[in-house]
């Protein structure tokens, strides 16, 4: 198992002082320490470690934690536990410590190495941080040394210039942490069938128009197209409810839409799925309709027919009563900011939810009008990266820092941050380590609705297993399956099981 390989060489930060103090006294051996990110272990690192081993008996490599790495928005490429495991697998390395701080100063005080080794580039370029490290080491009777620098490589340059695919390795490593196999994943999927869920949110009808290009007009830069075929799909919170219905019979959906043409389609499709529908009708409010125009697989244009004004007070009161009435243990507020949710109504609906219920919020908004932070103290929130940046007004934060800041501000217990083609990153309130996964899409057909599939399966799995790791895996598998299907259609357990079989064959 990846994380267990070399685990006897990985020393916890909190135990490092006593561990290395005893080691020096008992073994009477000298310790040399070096520190870095080690996002990729390359020949330059190996030469550095080899040089260190010529100077002392025991080589300790300390690793910068994920949260403090500022080498790029999505760095590190490899999570801290996997980086530690990679280093522990090397014969040259005796012990590995994942630091808990931004700089190694505290750990140097704890370990008190006889030598602290850095690359020659730090000797050639004056750096106040290096000078501070030197002072700490010498204060404790140690010595700063520098490797020859005869072979210099950069992990950042290698990562930047090369496309590195580690999706299967990351998946296997996380499964090893949870001590589960692919058979266990399938059992967990089947266990979701008895979950009772109440979805509250905006109904949207997504209409895909297939078109052919006729040509362009000569006098203006206008493209002329002919529509050949149109097809309606359930969207918004309605498709979220449909995703839940694909694996459990116990789904209640509370929403607001009119009895117009698109509303009648929505009602028919929802009832056909055997979802219990609580429809609140506002006659002056047209059903939200989002139109996408395609030529082949390319989306040319999107035209939305929406009313984003707040629903009537009478409708708010009806939804509040329905939330109180429904005794389902899993409650999902699916916000597309088309009238049902705003700061006022979120607070009203939250108070109506049973205290024992598992609360999930998803705010899928493409503008600054919606804010996932409005949903305070939820068990799980599942925003996109863009939505997270809007919520925090932060454009430049690295993704791990962004996740941590959003978790704190929202006061959520769990966060799954959707990263589109990059997969996801998840974070639990009580744990400081991140879940990082890449998507498993072999043939991208249509990514629309991938977030809805992830929301349904990840929230149900987290509710059932209490494991954010397993929830993230199942949610991403569901999203990957959706990307391989045209239209926003519900994902079945069998779809995910087939995807699991596919991955299992690759890894075996």
C-alpha positions in Angstrom: 0.0 0.0 0.0 1.4 3.3 -1.1 1.1 5.3 2.2 2.2 2.3 4.3 5.3 1.7 2.3 8.2 3.1 4.3 5.8 4.3 7.0 8.2 3.1 9.8 10.5 5.8 8.5 8.0 8.6 8.8 8.1 10.4 12.2 5.2 12.6 13.3 6.1 16.2 13.9 4.8 16.2 17.4 7.0 13.3 18.3 10.2 14.4 16.6 11.9 16.1 19.6 11.8 13.0 21.8 12.4 10.6 18.9 15.6 12.2 17.6 16.9 13.1 21.1 16.7 9.4 22.1 18.2 8.4 18.8 21.3 10.6 19.3 21.8 9.4 22.9 21.2 5.7 22.3 23.0 5.3 19.0 25.6 8.0 19.5 25.2 8.8 15.8 25.3 12.2 14.1 22.1 13.5 12.3 22.0 15.6 9.2 18.8 17.3 8.1 17.7 18.7 4.8 14.4 20.4 4.0 12.3 21.0 0.9 9.0 20.5 -1.0 10.1 17.5 -3.1 7.1 17.6 -5.3 9.1 15.5 -7.7 12.1 13.5 -6.6 14.8 13.9 -9.3 18.5 13.1 -9.8 19.5 16.4 -8.2 17.8 15.4 -5.0 19.4 12.0 -5.0 22.9 13.5 -5.4 22.1 16.0 -2.6 21.0 13.1 -0.3 24.1 11.0 -1.2 26.3 14.0 -0.3 24.5 14.3 3.1 25.1 10.7 3.9 28.8 11.2 3.6 28.7 13.8 6.4 26.6 12.0 9.0 25.1 8.7 10.0 21.4 9.5 9.9 19.7 11.5 7.1 16.4 13.2 8.1 14.4 14.8 5.3 11.7 17.3 6.4 8.9 18.2 4.0 7.0 21.5 3.5 3.3 20.9 4.2 0.8 21.4 1.3 -0.8 24.5 2.8 2.4 26.6 2.7 3.5 25.8 -0.8 3.4 28.9 -3.1 5.0 27.5 -6.3 1.8 27.8 -8.3 -2.0 27.9 -7.9 -2.4 24.1 -8.0 0.9 23.1 -6.4 1.9 20.8 -4.9 1.3 18.3 -7.7 1.8 15.5 -5.2 0.1 15.7 -1.7 2.3 15.8 1.4 1.7 12.3 2.6 2.6 10.9 -0.8 5.7 13.1 -1.0 6.7 11.8 2.4 6.1 8.2 1.3 8.2 8.7 -1.9 11.1 10.0 0.2 10.8 7.2 2.8 11.1 4.6 -0.1 14.6 5.8 -0.8 17.4 3.8 0.8 19.5 6.9 1.3 16.8 8.5 3.5 16.6 7.3 7.1 13.6 9.3 8.4 11.0 11.7 7.0 9.1 14.4 8.9 6.2 16.4 7.5 6.7 19.9 8.9 3.7 21.7 10.4 5.1 25.2 9.8 5.8 27.5 6.8 9.6 27.4 7.6 11.8 24.7 9.1 12.9 26.9 12.1 10.7 25.2 14.7 11.7 21.7 13.5 15.4 22.6 13.6 14.9 23.6 17.2 13.2 20.2 17.9 15.6 17.9 16.1 18.8 19.9 16.8 20.7 18.2 13.9 24.5 18.1 13.9 24.3 19.3 10.3 21.7 21.2 8.2 22.3 20.7 4.4 21.2 23.0 1.6 22.0 23.2 -2.1 24.9 25.2 -3.4 22.4 27.8 -4.9 21.6 28.9 -1.4 25.3 29.5 -0.7 25.8 31.5 -3.9 22.7 33.7 -3.4 22.5 35.6 -0.1 19.1 34.9 1.6 18.0 36.1 5.0 16.0 32.9 5.6 19.1 30.8 5.1 21.0 33.1 7.5 18.2 32.6 10.1 18.5 28.8 9.7 22.2 29.0 10.1 21.8 30.9 13.4 19.4 28.3 14.8 21.6 25.3 13.8 24.8 26.9 15.2 23.1 28.0 18.4 22.3 24.3 19.1 25.9 23.2 18.3 25.3 22.2 14.7 26.8 23.3 11.4 25.3 24.5 8.1 26.8 22.8 5.0 26.1 23.0 1.3 26.1 20.3 -1.3 28.5 20.7 -4.2 25.9 21.7 -6.8 27.5 19.7 -9.6 24.1 18.6 -10.8 21.2 21.1 -10.5 17.6 20.4 -11.4 14.3 22.1 -10.7 11.1 20.2 -9.8 9.1 23.3 -10.7 10.6 23.4 -14.2 10.1 19.7 -14.7 6.4 20.0 -13.7 5.9 23.1 -15.8 7.4 21.7 -18.9 6.0 18.1 -18.6 2.5 16.8 -18.5 2.4 14.5 -15.5 -0.6 12.2 -14.9 -0.9 10.8 -11.4 -4.6 10.3 -11.2 -4.5 6.5 -10.6 -1.7 6.8 -8.1 -3.5 9.5 -6.1 -6.7 7.3 -6.1 -4.9 4.2 -5.0 -3.1 6.1 -2.2 -6.3 7.6 -0.8 -8.0 4.1 -0.9 -5.0 2.8 1.0 -5.5 5.5 3.6 -9.2 4.4 4.1 -8.2 0.7 3.8 -10.8 0.0 1.1 -10.6 -1.7 -2.2 -12.7 -1.5 -5.4 -15.1 -4.1 -4.1 -15.7 -2.0 -1.0 -16.5 1.0 -3.2 -19.2 -1.0 -5.0 -20.7 -2.1 -1.7 -20.8 1.5 -0.5 -22.6 2.5 -3.8 -25.3 -0.1 -3.2 -25.7 1.0 0.4 -26.9 4.4 -0.7 -30.2 2.9 -1.9 -32.0 3.4 1.5 -31.1 7.1 2.0 -33.9 9.6 2.4 -33.2 12.9 0.8 -35.0 16.3 0.5 -33.8 18.5 -2.3 -34.8 22.2 -2.3 -33.9 24.5 -5.1 -34.5 26.2 -8.4 -35.9 24.3 -11.4 -34.2 24.9 -14.7 -35.0 23.5 -18.2 -31.8 23.2 -20.3 -32.6 23.2 -24.0 -29.9 22.0 -26.5 -30.4 23.2 -30.0 -28.5 21.3 -32.7 -27.6 23.7 -35.6 -25.9 23.8 -39.0 -23.8 26.7 -40.2 -25.3 28.3 -43.3 -22.6 30.9 -43.7 -21.7 34.5 -42.7 -23.3 37.8 -43.7 -21.1 40.0 -45.9 -21.9 43.4 -44.4 -21.7 42.5 -40.7 -19.7 39.9 -38.6 -22.7 37.7 -38.2 -22.8 34.0 -38.3 -25.9 32.4 -39.9 -27.1 29.1 -38.5 -30.1 26.8 -39.1 -31.6 24.9 -36.2 -32.2 21.3 -37.0 -33.2 19.8 -33.7 -34.0 20.9 -30.1 -34.1 18.8 -26.9 -35.2 19.7 -23.4 -33.4 18.4 -20.3 -34.1 18.8 -16.6 -31.6 21.1 -15.0 -30.9 23.0 -11.9 -32.0 21.5 -8.6 -34.4 19.2 -10.6 -31.5 17.2 -12.1 -29.8 17.1 -8.7 -33.0 15.4 -7.4 -33.0 13.1 -10.4 -29.4 12.1 -9.7 -30.4 11.1 -6.2 -33.4 9.2 -7.6 -31.1 7.2 -9.7 -29.8 5.4 -6.6 -32.6 5.8 -4.0 -36.4 5.7 -4.2 -36.8 8.1 -1.2 -36.4 11.5 -2.9 -38.5 14.6 -2.2 -38.1 17.7 -4.3 -39.4 21.1 -3.3 -39.3 23.9 -5.9 -41.0 26.8 -7.6 -42.0 26.9 -11.3 -45.0 27.8 -13.4 -47.4 25.6 -15.3 -46.2 27.0 -18.7 -44.8 24.8 -21.5 -41.4 24.3 -19.9 -43.0 23.9 -16.5 -45.3 21.1 -17.8 -42.3 19.4 -19.2 -40.5 19.6 -15.8 -43.5 18.3 -14.0 -43.9 15.3 -16.4 -40.2 14.4 -16.2 -40.0 14.7 -12.4 -43.1 12.6 -11.9 -41.9 10.1 -14.5 -38.8 9.6 -12.3 -41.2 8.9 -9.4 -39.8 11.8 -7.3 -42.2 13.2 -4.8 -42.7 16.7 -6.1 -43.7 19.7 -3.9 -44.4 22.2 -6.7 -45.1 25.8 -5.7 -46.7 27.7 -8.6 -46.2 31.4 -9.2 -48.3 32.3 -12.3 -46.4 35.5 -13.0 -43.1 33.8 -13.1 -42.0 31.9 -16.2 -40.1 28.6 -15.7 -36.3 29.2 -16.1 -35.1 28.1 -19.5 -31.5 28.1 -20.6 -30.8 27.6 -24.3 -27.5 26.4 -25.7 -26.8 26.4 -29.5 -24.4 23.8 -30.8 -22.7 23.2 -34.1 -21.4 19.6 -34.0 -20.0 19.5 -30.4 -19.1 23.2 -30.2 -21.3 25.5 -28.2 -21.7 28.8 -30.1 -24.2 30.7 -28.0 -26.2 30.5 -24.8 -29.5 32.4 -24.3 -31.1 32.3 -20.9 -34.8 33.2 -20.1 -34.6 33.8 -16.4 -36.3 35.8 -13.6 -33.8 36.3 -10.7 -36.1 38.3 -8.5 -37.0 36.8 -5.2 -40.0 34.4 -4.9 -43.1 35.7 -3.1 -43.3 35.8 0.7 -46.2 33.2 0.5 -43.9 30.9 -1.5 -41.1 31.3 1.1 -43.5 30.4 3.9 -44.7 27.3 2.0 -41.1 26.1 1.5 -40.3 26.7 5.2 -43.3 24.5 6.2 -42.4 21.8 3.7 -38.8 21.7 5.1 -40.2 21.3 8.6 -42.7 18.7 7.5 -40.3 16.4 5.6 -38.4 14.2 8.1 -35.7 13.2 5.7 -32.2 12.9 7.2 -30.3 14.4 4.3 -31.3 17.9 3.2 -29.8 19.5 0.1 -30.2 23.2 -0.7 -29.3 23.6 -4.4 -29.0 27.2 -5.2 -28.8 28.6 -8.7 -29.9 32.1 -7.6 -33.0 32.2 -9.7 -35.4 33.4 -6.9 -35.6 30.8 -4.1 -32.4 31.6 -2.3 -30.9 34.8 -1.0 -29.4 35.9 2.3 -32.8 36.2 3.9 -34.3 33.0 2.7 -31.2 30.9 3.4 -31.4 31.9 7.1 -35.2 31.1 7.1 -34.8 27.7 5.5 -31.8 26.8 7.7 -33.8 27.4 10.9 -36.6 25.1 9.5 -34.2 22.1 9.0 -34.4 19.5 11.7 -31.3 19.7 14.0 -30.5 16.0 13.4 -30.5 16.4 9.6 -27.3 16.3 7.5 -27.2 19.6 5.7 -25.6 20.1 2.3 -25.4 23.3 0.3 -24.4 23.9 -3.3 -24.5 27.4 -4.9 -24.0 27.1 -8.6 -23.8 30.7 -9.7 -21.9 32.3 -12.5 -22.0 35.8 -11.1 -21.2 37.7 -7.9 -24.9 37.7 -6.9 -24.7 34.3 -5.3 -22.4 33.4 -2.4 -21.7 30.0 -0.9 -20.7 31.7 2.3 -24.4 32.6 2.9 -24.8 28.9 3.8 -23.3 28.9 7.2 -22.4 25.9 9.4 -23.4 23.2 6.8 -22.1 19.6 7.0 -20.9 19.9 3.4 -20.6 22.7 0.8 -19.6 22.0 -2.8 -18.6 25.2 -4.7 -16.5 25.5 -7.8 -13.1 27.3 -7.7 -14.7 30.4 -9.3 -17.5 30.5 -6.8 -15.0 30.1 -3.9 -12.9 33.1 -5.3 -16.1 35.2 -5.6 -17.1 34.4 -2.0 -13.7 35.4 -0.6 -12.9 38.1 -3.2 -9.6 36.4 -3.7 -8.2 36.0 -7.2 -4.6 34.9 -6.5 -4.6 32.5 -3.5 -3.2 29.0 -4.1 -5.9 26.4 -4.2 -5.1 24.8 -0.9 -5.1 28.2 0.9 -8.3 29.2 -0.8 -10.0 25.9 0.3 -8.9 26.5 3.9 -10.0 30.1 4.0 -13.4 29.2 2.6 -13.9 26.4 5.1 -13.2 28.8 7.9 -15.4 31.6 6.6 -18.3 29.3 5.8 -17.9 27.4 9.2 -18.7 24.2 7.2 -17.6 20.8 8.5 -16.6 19.6 5.1 -15.7 21.2 1.8 -15.4 19.7 -1.7 -14.0 22.3 -4.1 -14.8 21.4 -7.8 -11.9 22.2 -10.1 -13.4 21.3 -13.5 -10.9 19.5 -15.7 -8.5 19.4 -12.7 -10.9 17.3 -10.6 -11.4 18.3 -7.0 -9.8 19.2 -3.7 -11.5 18.4 -0.4 -10.9 19.5 3.2 -12.4 18.5 6.6 -12.7 20.9 9.5 -11.0 18.6 11.9 -8.3 17.4 9.6 -5.6 19.5 8.1 -4.7 17.2 5.2 -6.3 17.6 1.7 -8.0 15.1 -0.6 -6.7 15.8 -4.1 -8.1 13.8 -7.1 -8.0 14.1 -10.8 -11.0 13.2 -13.1 -11.3 9.9 -14.8 -12.8 11.0 -18.1 -11.7 9.0 -21.1 -14.0 10.5 -23.7 -15.3 13.9 -23.0 -18.7 14.4 -24.5 -20.5 17.0 -22.4 -19.3 18.3 -19.0 -22.6 20.1 -18.3 -24.2 18.6 -15.1 -21.0 17.0 -13.9 -21.2 19.1 -10.7 -24.8 18.0 -10.1 -23.8 14.3 -10.3 -20.9 14.9 -8.0 -23.1 16.8 -5.5 -25.6 13.9 -5.3 -23.2 11.1 -4.9 -20.6 12.8 -2.7 -23.2 14.1 -0.2 -25.0 10.8 0.0 -21.7 8.9 0.5 -20.5 11.4 3.1 -23.8 11.1 4.9 -23.6 7.3 4.8 -19.8 6.6 5.5 -18.8 9.8 7.4 -15.6 9.6 5.2 -14.7 12.7 3.1 -12.1 10.6 1.2 -14.7 8.0 0.1 -17.2 10.7 -0.6 -14.7 12.6 -2.8 -13.8 9.4 -4.7 -17.4 8.4 -5.4 -18.4 12.0 -6.3 -15.6 12.4 -8.8 -16.4 9.0 -10.3 -20.0 10.1 -10.8 -18.9 13.4 -12.3 -16.5 11.6 -14.7 -19.3 9.3 -15.8 -21.5 12.3 -16.5 -18.8 13.9 -18.7 -19.0 10.9 -21.0 -22.7 11.3 -21.6 -24.6 13.9 -23.7 -27.0 16.2 -21.9 -27.6 16.6 -18.2 -28.8 13.1 -17.5 -28.9 11.2 -14.2 -26.0 8.9 -13.4 -26.8 5.4 -12.3 -24.9 3.2 -9.8 -24.2 0.8 -12.7 -22.4 3.7 -14.6 -20.1 4.2 -11.7 -19.6 0.5 -11.2 -18.5 0.2 -14.8 -16.1 3.1 -14.3 -14.7 1.3 -11.2 -14.2 -1.9 -13.2 -12.4 0.1 -15.9 -10.0 1.7 -13.4 -9.4 -1.6 -11.6 -8.3 -3.2 -14.8 -5.8 -0.4 -15.4 -4.3 -0.6 -11.9 -4.1 -4.4 -12.1 
